[in-house]
Amino acid sequence: MTGRLANVALASMAGALCVFLVLPTLIVAPISFTETDFITFPPQGFSGRWYAAFFEQPEWWGSLLTSVVVAAGTTVAATVLGTMVALGLPRLPPRASRLVSFFFLLPMIVPTIITAVALYTPLAKTGLIATRPGLVLAHTILALPFVVINVSAVVQKLDWRIVDAARSLGASPVVAFRRATLPALAPGIAAGAVFAFLTSFDEVVVALFISGGSATTLPVQMWSGIRFEISPIVAAASCLLLVVSCLFLSLAWFLKRK
């Protein structure tokens, strides 16, 4: 009886904590449908004009397009590089493998502001500031650890005998990788790609240093909107960002289950 009460109390505390963390995020949804010209809660009236304004103003839908393009480029680059790293780590000596793993996980450990400052000078010297390729390069560094972690988890459970069997039956290394290794790694690669996309799509600190001009991402545009105007269009953008993030997180959860 005491154990059951303890479990109920623990579950209640966990639920209350989740509500406390999630509720402020969900408040942006009703705010985005307000009829007033400024952010207010509770919202007054009901209108979808701020969503229409989001897609009518070039600086907003243009920043959304930039975020999607940059996130897609980051996903491709981080997934390819992260998969190569995850496949190469088991072939290293244990001490070297741990050292290399720590090196590639550093972007998750080092504060993002330090990474942004460190990247600014080399990107400025190469003319990649305020460009989409510069954002892709910076976001790839941030997203790479998520791909390495997800693919490495699958590589550790991979039965390498299927690869040896494919080679013994005459398959070339490329064919053996495409038909034996890659299908086994597909769930980890897909989950890593989803996290890479979300990492780039939601990132704001590094983008504040590097973006600009025609390469302004949606989080940076939202930051500017909060600083210089209190328009409900920011809430509409936040709600869209929340929906996209939830969809991709659900996809990642489904892929990890598979």
CORQUIGI-V853678 format. One record per pair of residues at least 24 apart in sequence whose ideal C-beta (glycine too) atoms are under 6 Angstrom apart, sorted by the first residue. I is the first residue (numbers start at 1). J is the second residue. D is the distance in Angstrom with one decimal. If there is no record, write none. Layout:
BEGIN
i = [I & I]
j = [J & J]
d = [D & D]
END
This chain:
BEGIN
i = [28 & 28 & 28 & 29 & 31 & 32 & 32 & 32 & 34 & 38 & 39 & 39 & 50 & 50 & 50 & 51 & 53 & 54 & 54 & 54 & 63 & 63 & 63 & 63 & 64 & 66 & 66 & 67 & 67 & 67 & 70 & 70 & 70 & 70 & 71 & 71 & 71 & 73 & 74 & 74 & 74 & 74 & 74 & 74 & 75 & 75 & 75 & 77 & 78 & 78 & 78 & 78 & 78 & 79 & 79 & 82 & 82 & 82 & 82 & 82 & 83 & 83 & 85 & 86 & 86 & 86 & 86 & 104 & 105 & 107 & 107 & 107 & 108 & 112 & 113 & 116 & 116 & 116 & 120 & 129 & 130 & 130 & 130 & 131 & 132 & 134 & 135 & 138 & 138 & 139 & 142 & 143 & 143 & 143 & 146 & 146 & 146 & 147 & 147 & 150 & 150 & 150 & 151 & 151 & 151 & 154 & 154 & 158 & 187 & 187 & 190 & 191 & 191 & 191 & 194 & 194 & 194 & 198]
j = [235 & 238 & 239 & 239 & 235 & 235 & 236 & 239 & 232 & 230 & 230 & 232 & 232 & 233 & 236 & 236 & 233 & 233 & 236 & 237 & 216 & 217 & 218 & 221 & 218 & 215 & 217 & 201 & 217 & 218 & 132 & 135 & 136 & 200 & 197 & 200 & 201 & 136 & 136 & 139 & 140 & 143 & 196 & 200 & 193 & 196 & 197 & 140 & 140 & 143 & 144 & 147 & 196 & 147 & 193 & 144 & 147 & 148 & 151 & 192 & 151 & 189 & 148 & 148 & 151 & 152 & 155 & 148 & 145 & 141 & 142 & 145 & 145 & 205 & 205 & 205 & 206 & 209 & 209 & 210 & 212 & 213 & 215 & 215 & 215 & 210 & 210 & 206 & 210 & 200 & 199 & 196 & 199 & 200 & 192 & 195 & 196 & 192 & 196 & 188 & 191 & 192 & 188 & 189 & 192 & 185 & 188 & 184 & 255 & 258 & 255 & 252 & 255 & 256 & 248 & 251 & 252 & 248]
d = [4.7 & 4.4 & 5.4 & 5.2 & 4.2 & 4.0 & 4.2 & 4.7 & 5.4 & 5.3 & 5.1 & 5.6 & 4.6 & 4.9 & 4.3 & 5.0 & 5.3 & 5.6 & 5.0 & 6.0 & 5.0 & 5.9 & 4.6 & 3.9 & 5.0 & 6.0 & 5.4 & 5.5 & 4.5 & 4.3 & 5.7 & 4.6 & 5.5 & 5.8 & 4.9 & 4.1 & 4.3 & 4.0 & 5.3 & 4.2 & 5.2 & 5.4 & 5.9 & 3.9 & 5.1 & 4.7 & 4.6 & 4.5 & 4.9 & 4.0 & 5.0 & 5.1 & 4.2 & 5.5 & 4.6 & 5.3 & 2.7 & 4.7 & 6.0 & 5.8 & 5.2 & 5.7 & 5.2 & 5.4 & 3.7 & 4.4 & 5.3 & 5.2 & 4.8 & 5.5 & 5.1 & 5.5 & 4.6 & 4.4 & 5.7 & 5.5 & 4.4 & 4.3 & 5.1 & 5.9 & 3.6 & 4.5 & 5.3 & 5.4 & 5.1 & 5.3 & 5.7 & 5.0 & 5.5 & 4.0 & 5.6 & 3.8 & 4.3 & 5.9 & 5.8 & 3.9 & 5.8 & 3.5 & 5.6 & 4.7 & 4.6 & 3.7 & 4.5 & 5.8 & 5.4 & 5.3 & 3.3 & 5.4 & 5.4 & 5.1 & 4.6 & 5.1 & 4.5 & 5.1 & 5.2 & 5.5 & 4.1 & 5.2]
END
